[in-house]
Amino acid sequence: MKKLLTACDKEAAVVDEMLERQVNSFMVSFANYTKNKYRHHGGLFQKPFKRLEIDTDNWLQTAIIYVHLNSLKHKVFSDYAAYLHGSYFYFVQQCNTYCATKDVLRFFGGLDQFIALHAAQAKYYYEHGFPDSKLE
C-alpha cells in the first residue's frame, strides 16, 4: 500500500503488483485451509498458475474465442452458441450484460465476422484438437 501511495507515475504497475500479491495470498490461504481441513499432503492444484501476455489484437481475438469455446473443450455443452453460462450467446443476441458487447463486436469487425471467426476456430479445434492447458 505504501508503494501505491508514493508512486504516481508508476501507478498501473503498482496496482498490478498489488492485485497479483492479493490473489497469490488468497490462493495460498485457500490451499492451506483445504490441506489442513482434509489432511492433504502435496500440491493442491494440478499446475502452477501461469499468465500469458496478450500483446496483439490477433492474440486478443484468439483468447476471446478460446474462452467462448471452453464448453466444447471440456464437453460441458455440445453447442457453444447456445451455452448460457458463457458470454458468446449474449454477444450474438446483443443483450445488455456486464460485457461491452458493442465494443467487442466492433473489435471483431461486426457480428457476422464475430460468428464466422468462432465457427472457423471451433472447426479447427475439432479437426486438430483443443490446446492442452493454454492458448497455442
DSSP file (Angstrom, degrees, kcal/mol; ACC not computed):
  #  RESIDUE AA STRUCTURE BP1 BP2  ACC     N-H-->O    O-->H-N    N-H-->O    O-->H-N    TCO  KAPPA ALPHA  PHI   PSI    X-CA   Y-CA   Z-CA
    1    1 A M     >        0   0    0      0, 0.0     4,-2.1     0, 0.0     5,-0.2   0.000 360.0 360.0 360.0 -35.2    0.0    0.0    0.0
    2    2 A K  H  >  +     0   0    0      1,-0.2     4,-1.6     2,-0.2     5,-0.2   0.902 360.0  52.9 -61.8 -39.1    2.9    2.4    0.7
    3    3 A K  H  > S+     0   0    0      1,-0.2     4,-1.9     2,-0.2    -1,-0.2   0.913 107.9  51.0 -61.2 -42.6    4.1    1.9   -2.8
    4    4 A L  H  4 S+     0   0    0      1,-0.2    -1,-0.2     2,-0.2    -2,-0.2   0.892 110.7  48.3 -62.9 -40.0    0.7    2.8   -4.2
    5    5 A L  H  < S+     0   0    0     -4,-2.1    -1,-0.2     1,-0.2    -2,-0.2   0.772 118.6  38.8 -73.4 -25.6    0.6    6.0   -2.1
    6    6 A T  H  < S+     0   0    0     -4,-1.6     2,-0.8    -3,-0.2    -2,-0.2   0.633 101.6  74.3-100.6 -15.1    4.1    7.2   -3.1
    7    7 A A     <  +     0   0    0     -4,-1.9    -1,-0.1     1,-0.2     7,-0.1  -0.847  44.2 160.7-107.1 103.7    4.2    6.2   -6.8
    8    8 A C  S >  S+     0   0    0     -2,-0.8     3,-1.0     2,-0.1    -1,-0.2   0.912  78.1  41.5 -84.8 -47.1    2.2    8.5   -9.0
    9    9 A D  T 3  S+     0   0    0      1,-0.2     3,-0.2     2,-0.1    -1,-0.1   0.710 118.5  46.1 -77.0 -20.0    3.8    7.8  -12.4
   10   10 A K  T 3> S+     0   0    0      1,-0.2     4,-2.1     2,-0.1    -1,-0.2   0.025  75.4 124.4-107.5  25.9    4.1    4.0  -11.8
   11   11 A E  H <> S+     0   0    0     -3,-1.0     4,-2.6     1,-0.2     5,-0.2   0.878  70.1  50.5 -57.8 -44.7    0.5    3.6  -10.5
   12   12 A A  H  > S+     0   0    0     -3,-0.2     4,-2.5     1,-0.2    -1,-0.2   0.912 111.5  48.1 -62.9 -42.7   -0.6    1.0  -13.0
   13   13 A A  H  > S+     0   0    0      1,-0.2     4,-2.2     2,-0.2    -1,-0.2   0.886 112.5  49.0 -65.2 -37.9    2.4   -1.3  -12.3
   14   14 A V  H  X S+     0   0    0     -4,-2.1     4,-2.6     2,-0.2    -2,-0.2   0.909 110.7  49.8 -68.5 -42.0    1.9   -0.9   -8.6
   15   15 A V  H  X S+     0   0    0     -4,-2.6     4,-2.7     2,-0.2     5,-0.2   0.918 110.9  50.2 -62.8 -43.3   -1.8   -1.8   -8.8
   16   16 A D  H  X S+     0   0    0     -4,-2.5     4,-2.5     1,-0.2    -2,-0.2   0.923 111.7  48.1 -58.8 -44.5   -0.9   -4.8  -11.0
   17   17 A E  H  X S+     0   0    0     -4,-2.2     4,-2.3     2,-0.2    -2,-0.2   0.902 111.6  49.7 -64.6 -41.2    1.7   -5.9   -8.4
   18   18 A M  H  X S+     0   0    0     -4,-2.6     4,-2.5     2,-0.2    -2,-0.2   0.924 111.7  48.1 -63.5 -44.7   -0.8   -5.4   -5.5
   19   19 A L  H  X S+     0   0    0     -4,-2.7     4,-2.7     1,-0.2     5,-0.2   0.916 110.9  51.3 -62.2 -42.6   -3.5   -7.4   -7.3
   20   20 A E  H  X S+     0   0    0     -4,-2.5     4,-2.5    -5,-0.2    -1,-0.2   0.918 111.9  46.7 -60.7 -43.6   -1.1  -10.2   -8.0
   21   21 A R  H  X S+     0   0    0     -4,-2.3     4,-2.7     2,-0.2    -1,-0.2   0.884 112.0  50.5 -67.3 -38.1    0.0  -10.4   -4.4
   22   22 A Q  H  X S+     0   0    0     -4,-2.5     4,-2.5     2,-0.2    -2,-0.2   0.923 112.6  45.8 -66.8 -43.3   -3.6  -10.3   -3.1
   23   23 A V  H  X S+     0   0    0     -4,-2.7     4,-2.6     2,-0.2    -2,-0.2   0.925 114.2  49.4 -64.0 -43.6   -4.6  -13.2   -5.5
   24   24 A N  H  X S+     0   0    0     -4,-2.5     4,-2.5    -5,-0.2    -2,-0.2   0.925 111.0  49.3 -60.3 -44.9   -1.5  -15.1   -4.5
   25   25 A S  H  X S+     0   0    0     -4,-2.7     4,-2.4     1,-0.2    -1,-0.2   0.906 111.5  49.3 -62.2 -42.6   -2.2  -14.6   -0.8
   26   26 A F  H  X S+     0   0    0     -4,-2.5     4,-2.9     2,-0.2    -1,-0.2   0.931 111.6  48.6 -61.6 -45.7   -5.8  -15.7   -1.3
   27   27 A M  H  X S+     0   0    0     -4,-2.6     4,-2.6     1,-0.2    -2,-0.2   0.891 111.9  48.7 -64.8 -39.6   -4.7  -18.9   -3.1
   28   28 A V  H  X S+     0   0    0     -4,-2.5     4,-2.6     2,-0.2    -1,-0.2   0.921 113.3  47.6 -64.9 -43.6   -2.1  -19.8   -0.5
   29   29 A S  H  X S+     0   0    0     -4,-2.4     4,-2.6    -5,-0.2    -2,-0.2   0.924 113.1  48.1 -62.9 -44.3   -4.6  -19.3    2.3
   30   30 A F  H  X S+     0   0    0     -4,-2.9     4,-2.7     2,-0.2     5,-0.2   0.927 112.5  48.7 -61.9 -45.6   -7.2  -21.3    0.4
   31   31 A A  H  X S+     0   0    0     -4,-2.6     4,-2.8     1,-0.2     5,-0.2   0.927 112.8  47.5 -61.8 -45.3   -4.7  -24.1   -0.2
   32   32 A N  H  X S+     0   0    0     -4,-2.6     4,-2.3     2,-0.2     5,-0.2   0.917 112.8  48.9 -63.1 -43.3   -3.5  -24.2    3.4
   33   33 A Y  H  X S+     0   0    0     -4,-2.6     4,-2.7    -5,-0.2    -2,-0.2   0.944 114.8  44.7 -60.1 -48.7   -7.1  -24.2    4.7
   34   34 A T  H  X S+     0   0    0     -4,-2.7     4,-2.4     1,-0.2     6,-0.3   0.908 113.1  50.2 -64.7 -43.1   -8.1  -27.0    2.4
   35   35 A K  H  <>S+     0   0    0     -4,-2.8     5,-2.1    -5,-0.2     4,-0.4   0.894 114.8  44.2 -64.1 -39.3   -5.0  -29.1    3.0
   36   36 A N  H ><5S+     0   0    0     -4,-2.3     3,-0.5    -5,-0.2    -2,-0.2   0.916 113.6  49.9 -70.5 -43.2   -5.5  -28.8    6.8
   37   37 A K  H 3<5S+     0   0    0     -4,-2.7    -2,-0.2     1,-0.2    -1,-0.2   0.908 123.4  30.0 -62.6 -43.4   -9.2  -29.5    6.7
   38   38 A Y  T 3<5S-     0   0    0     -4,-2.4    -1,-0.2    -5,-0.2    -2,-0.2   0.297 105.5-121.3-102.9   9.4   -8.8  -32.6    4.6
   39   39 A R  T < 5 +     0   0    0     -3,-0.5     2,-0.3    -4,-0.4    -3,-0.2   0.905  52.3 169.3  52.7  46.5   -5.4  -33.6    5.8
   40   40 A H      < -     0   0    0     -5,-2.1     2,-0.4    -6,-0.3    -1,-0.2  -0.685  20.9-158.6 -92.3 141.2   -4.0  -33.5    2.3
   41   41 A H        +     0   0    0     -2,-0.3     2,-0.1     2,-0.1    -5,-0.0  -0.927  53.7  20.2-118.7 146.2   -0.3  -33.6    1.6
   42   42 A G  S    S-     0   0    0     -2,-0.4     2,-0.1     2,-0.0    -2,-0.0  -0.444 106.7 -14.1  94.9-171.3    1.4  -32.4   -1.5
   43   43 A G        -     0   0    0     -2,-0.1    -2,-0.1     1,-0.1     3,-0.0  -0.381  46.5-159.8 -69.4 141.1    0.3  -29.9   -4.1
   44   44 A L  S    S+     0   0    0     -2,-0.1     2,-0.3    -4,-0.1    -1,-0.1   0.812  75.3  55.5 -88.7 -34.5   -3.4  -28.9   -4.1
   45   45 A F  S    S-     0   0    0      1,-0.1    -2,-0.0     4,-0.0     4,-0.0  -0.710  80.6-128.4-102.4 152.5   -3.6  -27.6   -7.7
   46   46 A Q  S    S+     0   0    0     -2,-0.3    -1,-0.1     1,-0.1    -3,-0.1   0.942  87.7   4.2 -64.2 -49.2   -2.6  -29.5  -10.8
   47   47 A K  S    S-     0   0    0     -3,-0.0    -1,-0.1     3,-0.0     3,-0.1  -0.925  87.8 -89.7-135.5 157.2   -0.3  -26.9  -12.3
   48   48 A P        -     0   0    0      0, 0.0     2,-0.3     0, 0.0    -2,-0.0  -0.343  51.9 -96.6 -65.5 150.3    1.1  -23.6  -11.2
   49   49 A F        -     0   0    0     -2,-0.0     2,-0.3    -4,-0.0    -4,-0.0  -0.511  50.0-173.3 -66.9 127.9   -0.9  -20.5  -12.1
   50   50 A K        -     0   0    0     -2,-0.3     2,-0.4    -3,-0.1    -3,-0.0  -0.932  13.5-151.2-127.3 151.3    0.5  -19.0  -15.3
   51   51 A R        -     0   0    0     -2,-0.3     2,-0.4     2,-0.0    -2,-0.0  -0.907   2.4-155.7-118.3 148.4   -0.2  -15.8  -17.2
   52   52 A L        -     0   0    0     -2,-0.4     2,-0.4     2,-0.0    -2,-0.0  -0.993  20.8-127.8-121.8 129.6    0.1  -15.2  -20.8
   53   53 A E        -     0   0    0     -2,-0.4     2,-0.8     1,-0.0    -2,-0.0  -0.612  13.0-149.2 -77.7 129.5    0.6  -11.6  -22.0
   54   54 A I        +     0   0    0     -2,-0.4    -1,-0.0     1,-0.1     3,-0.0  -0.873  31.6 158.4 -98.5 106.9   -1.8  -10.6  -24.7
   55   55 A D        +     0   0    0     -2,-0.8     2,-0.3     1,-0.0    -1,-0.1   0.390  50.9  50.3-117.1   2.5    0.1   -8.1  -26.8
   56   56 A T  S  > S-     0   0    0      1,-0.1     4,-1.9     0, 0.0     5,-0.1  -0.952  76.8-120.1-136.8 159.4   -1.6   -8.1  -30.2
   57   57 A D  H  > S+     0   0    0     -2,-0.3     4,-2.4     1,-0.2     5,-0.2   0.884 115.3  53.5 -63.2 -39.0   -5.2   -7.7  -31.5
   58   58 A N  H  > S+     0   0    0      1,-0.2     4,-2.4     2,-0.2    -1,-0.2   0.908 108.3  49.1 -63.1 -42.2   -5.0  -11.1  -33.1
   59   59 A W  H  > S+     0   0    0      2,-0.2     4,-2.3     1,-0.2    -1,-0.2   0.877 110.1  51.8 -64.8 -38.5   -3.9  -12.7  -29.9
   60   60 A L  H  X S+     0   0    0     -4,-1.9     4,-2.4     2,-0.2    -2,-0.2   0.917 109.8  49.0 -65.4 -43.3   -6.8  -11.0  -28.0
   61   61 A Q  H  X S+     0   0    0     -4,-2.4     4,-2.5     1,-0.2     5,-0.2   0.928 111.5  49.9 -60.0 -44.5   -9.3  -12.3  -30.6
   62   62 A T  H  X S+     0   0    0     -4,-2.4     4,-2.6     1,-0.2    -2,-0.2   0.899 110.5  50.0 -61.4 -41.4   -7.9  -15.8  -30.2
   63   63 A A  H  X S+     0   0    0     -4,-2.3     4,-2.2     2,-0.2    -1,-0.2   0.903 110.5  49.3 -65.2 -41.8   -8.1  -15.6  -26.4
   64   64 A I  H  X S+     0   0    0     -4,-2.4     4,-2.1     2,-0.2    -2,-0.2   0.932 113.9  45.8 -63.2 -45.9  -11.7  -14.4  -26.5
   65   65 A I  H  X S+     0   0    0     -4,-2.5     4,-1.8     1,-0.2    -2,-0.2   0.920 110.1  54.8 -63.0 -43.8  -12.7  -17.2  -28.9
   66   66 A Y  H  < S+     0   0    0     -4,-2.6     4,-0.3     1,-0.2    -1,-0.2   0.914 109.1  47.5 -55.9 -46.0  -10.7  -19.8  -26.8
   67   67 A V  H >< S+     0   0    0     -4,-2.2     3,-1.2     1,-0.2     4,-0.3   0.913 110.7  51.6 -63.6 -42.9  -12.7  -18.8  -23.7
   68   68 A H  H 3< S+     0   0    0     -4,-2.1     3,-0.5     1,-0.2    -1,-0.2   0.803 110.3  49.5 -64.9 -27.9  -16.0  -19.0  -25.6
   69   69 A L  T >X S+     0   0    0     -4,-1.8     4,-2.0     1,-0.2     3,-1.1   0.402  79.6  99.9 -92.6   3.0  -15.2  -22.5  -26.9
   70   70 A N  H <> S+     0   0    0     -3,-1.2     4,-2.4    -4,-0.3     6,-0.3   0.815  74.1  63.0 -59.5 -30.8  -14.2  -23.9  -23.4
   71   71 A S  H 34>S+     0   0    0     -3,-0.5     5,-2.1    -4,-0.3     6,-1.6   0.837 107.6  44.2 -64.5 -29.9  -17.6  -25.5  -23.1
   72   72 A L  H X45S+     0   0    0     -3,-1.1     3,-1.3     3,-0.2    -2,-0.2   0.915 110.7  53.5 -74.9 -45.8  -16.8  -27.6  -26.1
   73   73 A K  H 3<5S+     0   0    0     -4,-2.0    -2,-0.2     1,-0.3    -3,-0.1   0.904 116.7  37.4 -56.2 -44.4  -13.2  -28.4  -24.9
   74   74 A H  T 3<5S-     0   0    0     -4,-2.4    -1,-0.3    -5,-0.1    -2,-0.2   0.321 108.5-122.5 -94.4   8.2  -14.4  -29.7  -21.6
   75   75 A K  T < 5S+     0   0    0     -3,-1.3    -3,-0.2     2,-0.2     3,-0.1   0.843  71.0 132.8  54.8  37.9  -17.5  -31.4  -23.0
   76   76 A V  S   <S+     0   0    0     -5,-2.1     2,-0.3     1,-0.3    -4,-0.2   0.828  78.2   6.1 -81.7 -35.7  -19.8  -29.3  -20.7
   77   77 A F        -     0   0    0     -6,-1.6    -1,-0.3     1,-0.1    -2,-0.2  -0.992  63.3-141.5-149.9 141.6  -22.1  -28.4  -23.6
   78   78 A S  S    S+     0   0    0     -2,-0.3     2,-0.5     1,-0.2    -6,-0.1   0.680  91.6  49.5 -84.1 -16.9  -22.2  -29.5  -27.2
   79   79 A D    >>  -     0   0    0      1,-0.1     3,-1.4    -8,-0.0     4,-0.7  -0.882  59.8-170.3-127.8 100.6  -23.2  -26.2  -28.7
   80   80 A Y  T 34 S+     0   0    0     -2,-0.5     3,-0.5     1,-0.3     9,-0.3   0.790  87.1  62.5 -59.5 -27.6  -21.1  -23.2  -27.6
   81   81 A A  T 34 S+     0   0    0      1,-0.2    -1,-0.3     7,-0.1    11,-0.1   0.767 110.2  38.1 -70.5 -24.8  -23.5  -20.8  -29.3
   82   82 A A  T <4 S+     0   0    0     -3,-1.4     2,-0.6     6,-0.0    -1,-0.2   0.410  84.1 119.4-104.8  -0.1  -26.4  -21.9  -27.1
   83   83 A Y    ><  -     0   0    0     -4,-0.7     3,-0.9    -3,-0.5     6,-0.6  -0.561  45.7-165.9 -72.5 114.3  -24.4  -22.2  -23.9
   84   84 A L  T 3  S+     0   0    0     -2,-0.6    -1,-0.2     1,-0.2    -4,-0.0   0.560  77.9  66.5 -82.1  -8.7  -26.0  -19.8  -21.4
   85   85 A H  T 3  S+     0   0    0      4,-0.0    -1,-0.2     2,-0.0     2,-0.2   0.340  97.1  61.9 -96.4   7.9  -23.2  -19.8  -18.9
   86   86 A G  S <  S-     0   0    0     -3,-0.9     4,-0.4    -6,-0.1     3,-0.1  -0.676  87.5-117.6-117.9 177.8  -20.7  -18.1  -21.2
   87   87 A S  S  > S+     0   0    0     -2,-0.2     4,-2.1     1,-0.1     5,-0.2   0.615  93.1  85.6 -95.7 -11.9  -20.8  -14.7  -22.9
   88   88 A Y  H  > S+     0   0    0      1,-0.2     4,-2.5     2,-0.2     3,-0.2   0.933  89.6  51.4 -54.8 -49.8  -20.9  -15.8  -26.6
   89   89 A F  H  > S+     0   0    0     -6,-0.6     4,-2.3    -9,-0.3    -1,-0.2   0.886 111.3  48.3 -53.8 -42.9  -24.7  -16.3  -26.6
   90   90 A Y  H  >>S+     0   0    0     -4,-0.4     5,-1.9     2,-0.2     4,-0.7   0.811 108.9  53.0 -73.4 -30.5  -25.1  -12.8  -25.1
   91   91 A F  H  <5S+     0   0    0     -4,-2.1     3,-0.4    -3,-0.2    -2,-0.2   0.942 112.0  45.2 -65.5 -46.6  -22.8  -11.2  -27.7
   92   92 A V  H  <5S+     0   0    0     -4,-2.5    -2,-0.2     1,-0.2    -1,-0.2   0.894 116.9  44.2 -66.0 -40.1  -24.7  -12.8  -30.5
   93   93 A Q  H  <5S-     0   0    0     -4,-2.3    -1,-0.2    -5,-0.2    -2,-0.2   0.597 104.4-135.7 -77.7 -10.7  -28.1  -11.8  -29.0
   94   94 A Q  T  <5 +     0   0    0     -4,-0.7    -3,-0.2    -3,-0.4    -4,-0.1   0.897  41.7 171.3  53.2  46.3  -26.6   -8.4  -28.3
   95   95 A C      < -     0   0    0     -5,-1.9     2,-0.8    -6,-0.1     6,-0.2  -0.398  43.4 -99.5 -78.6 158.8  -28.2   -8.4  -24.8
   96   96 A N        +     0   0    0     -2,-0.1     2,-0.2     4,-0.1    -1,-0.1  -0.742  64.6 145.1 -79.4 113.4  -27.4   -5.9  -22.2
   97   97 A T        -     0   0    0     -2,-0.8     4,-0.1     2,-0.5   -10,-0.0  -0.724  67.8 -88.6-134.9-175.4  -24.9   -7.5  -19.9
   98   98 A Y  S    S+     0   0    0     -2,-0.2     2,-0.2     2,-0.1    -2,-0.1   0.597 102.8  90.1 -74.3 -10.8  -21.8   -6.5  -17.9
   99   99 A C  S    S-     0   0    0      1,-0.1     2,-1.9   -12,-0.0    -2,-0.5  -0.598  88.3-120.0 -85.4 148.2  -19.7   -7.2  -21.0
  100  100 A A     >  +     0   0    0     -2,-0.2     4,-2.4     1,-0.2     5,-0.2  -0.545  43.7 170.4 -83.6  72.6  -19.1   -4.4  -23.5
  101  101 A T  H  > S+     0   0    0     -2,-1.9     4,-2.8     1,-0.2     5,-0.2   0.874  70.8  50.8 -58.4 -43.3  -20.8   -6.3  -26.3
  102  102 A K  H  > S+     0   0    0     -3,-0.2     4,-2.2     1,-0.2    -1,-0.2   0.909 112.0  47.6 -63.4 -41.3  -20.8   -3.4  -28.8
  103  103 A D  H  > S+     0   0    0      2,-0.2     4,-2.2    -3,-0.2    -1,-0.2   0.909 113.5  47.5 -65.9 -42.1  -17.1   -2.7  -28.3
  104  104 A V  H  X S+     0   0    0     -4,-2.4     4,-1.9     2,-0.2    -2,-0.2   0.928 112.4  48.8 -66.3 -44.7  -16.2   -6.4  -28.6
  105  105 A L  H  X>S+     0   0    0     -4,-2.8     5,-3.4     1,-0.2     4,-0.6   0.896 112.0  49.5 -62.6 -39.1  -18.3   -6.9  -31.8
  106  106 A R  H ><5S+     0   0    0     -4,-2.2     3,-0.9    -5,-0.2    -1,-0.2   0.895 107.7  55.0 -64.1 -39.9  -16.7   -3.7  -33.3
  107  107 A F  H 3<5S+     0   0    0     -4,-2.2    -2,-0.2     1,-0.3    -1,-0.2   0.855 109.1  47.7 -60.7 -37.1  -13.3   -5.1  -32.4
  108  108 A F  H 3<5S-     0   0    0     -4,-1.9    -1,-0.3    -5,-0.1    -2,-0.2   0.558 124.5-103.1 -81.5  -9.0  -14.1   -8.3  -34.3
  109  109 A G  T <<5S-     0   0    0     -3,-0.9     4,-0.3    -4,-0.6    -3,-0.2   0.691  77.8 -43.5  93.3  21.3  -15.4   -6.3  -37.3
  110  110 A G  S  ><S-     0   0    0     -5,-3.4     4,-2.2    -6,-0.2     5,-0.1  -0.328  76.0 -67.1 110.1 168.6  -19.1   -6.8  -36.7
  111  111 A L  H  > S+     0   0    0      1,-0.2     4,-2.5     2,-0.2     5,-0.2   0.894 127.1  52.8 -62.5 -44.0  -21.5   -9.6  -35.6
  112  112 A D  H  > S+     0   0    0      1,-0.2     4,-2.5     2,-0.2    -1,-0.2   0.910 112.3  45.1 -61.6 -42.1  -21.1  -11.6  -38.8
  113  113 A Q  H  > S+     0   0    0     -4,-0.3     4,-2.7     2,-0.2     5,-0.2   0.884 110.8  54.8 -68.0 -38.7  -17.3  -11.7  -38.5
  114  114 A F  H  X S+     0   0    0     -4,-2.2     4,-1.7     2,-0.2    -2,-0.2   0.935 113.0  42.1 -57.7 -48.9  -17.5  -12.5  -34.8
  115  115 A I  H  X S+     0   0    0     -4,-2.5     4,-2.5     2,-0.2    -2,-0.2   0.912 114.6  50.9 -65.7 -44.5  -19.7  -15.5  -35.6
  116  116 A A  H  X S+     0   0    0     -4,-2.5     4,-2.5    -5,-0.2    -2,-0.2   0.902 109.8  49.0 -63.5 -42.5  -17.6  -16.6  -38.6
  117  117 A L  H  X S+     0   0    0     -4,-2.7     4,-2.2     2,-0.2    -1,-0.2   0.886 112.0  49.0 -66.6 -38.3  -14.3  -16.5  -36.7
  118  118 A H  H  X S+     0   0    0     -4,-1.7     4,-2.6    -5,-0.2    -2,-0.2   0.931 112.4  48.1 -64.6 -44.7  -15.8  -18.5  -33.8
  119  119 A A  H  X S+     0   0    0     -4,-2.5     4,-2.3     1,-0.2    -2,-0.2   0.909 112.2  49.1 -63.0 -42.3  -17.1  -21.1  -36.2
  120  120 A A  H  X S+     0   0    0     -4,-2.5     4,-2.2     2,-0.2    -1,-0.2   0.906 113.1  46.7 -64.6 -41.5  -13.8  -21.3  -38.1
  121  121 A Q  H  X S+     0   0    0     -4,-2.2     4,-2.7     2,-0.2    -2,-0.2   0.900 111.3  51.3 -68.7 -39.9  -11.9  -21.8  -34.8
  122  122 A A  H  X S+     0   0    0     -4,-2.6     4,-2.3     2,-0.2    -2,-0.2   0.917 110.9  49.1 -61.5 -42.7  -14.3  -24.4  -33.5
  123  123 A K  H  X S+     0   0    0     -4,-2.3     4,-2.1     2,-0.2    -2,-0.2   0.922 110.9  50.2 -61.9 -44.1  -13.9  -26.3  -36.8
  124  124 A Y  H  X S+     0   0    0     -4,-2.2     4,-2.8     1,-0.2     5,-0.3   0.929 110.2  49.8 -59.9 -46.0  -10.1  -26.1  -36.5
  125  125 A Y  H  X S+     0   0    0     -4,-2.7     4,-2.4     1,-0.2    -1,-0.2   0.892 110.4  50.5 -61.7 -40.0  -10.2  -27.4  -32.9
  126  126 A Y  H  < S+     0   0    0     -4,-2.3    -1,-0.2     1,-0.2    -2,-0.2   0.879 116.8  40.8 -65.3 -36.6  -12.4  -30.3  -33.9
  127  127 A E  H  < S+     0   0    0     -4,-2.1    -2,-0.2    -5,-0.2    -1,-0.2   0.842 131.5  23.1 -80.3 -34.0  -10.1  -31.2  -36.7
  128  128 A H  H  < S-     0   0    0     -4,-2.8    -3,-0.2    -5,-0.2    -2,-0.2   0.473 111.3-106.1-114.3  -5.4   -6.8  -30.6  -34.9
  129  129 A G     <  -     0   0    0     -4,-2.4    -1,-0.1    -5,-0.3    -3,-0.1   0.127  37.0 -77.2  91.7 150.4   -7.7  -31.0  -31.2
  130  130 A F        -     0   0    0      1,-0.1    -8,-0.0   -57,-0.1    -5,-0.0  -0.487  55.8 -92.9 -78.3 150.8   -8.1  -28.4  -28.5
  131  131 A P        -     0   0    0      0, 0.0    -1,-0.1     0, 0.0     4,-0.1  -0.345  36.4-129.5 -59.6 147.1   -5.0  -26.9  -26.8
  132  132 A D  S    S-     0   0    0      1,-0.1     3,-0.1     2,-0.1    -2,-0.0   0.991  79.3 -20.7 -66.7 -64.9   -4.0  -28.8  -23.7
  133  133 A S  S    S+     0   0    0      1,-0.2     2,-0.3     2,-0.0    -1,-0.1   0.505 124.7  22.1-131.2  -7.6   -3.6  -26.2  -21.0
  134  134 A K  S    S-     0   0    0      0, 0.0    -1,-0.2     0, 0.0     2,-0.1  -0.963  92.6 -71.0-153.1 168.0   -3.0  -22.8  -22.5
  135  135 A L              0   0    0     -2,-0.3   -72,-0.1     1,-0.1    -2,-0.0  -0.416 360.0 360.0 -62.7 135.1   -3.6  -21.0  -25.8
  136  136 A E              0   0    0     -2,-0.1    -1,-0.1    -4,-0.0    -4,-0.0   0.359 360.0 360.0-123.8 360.0   -1.3  -22.2  -28.5
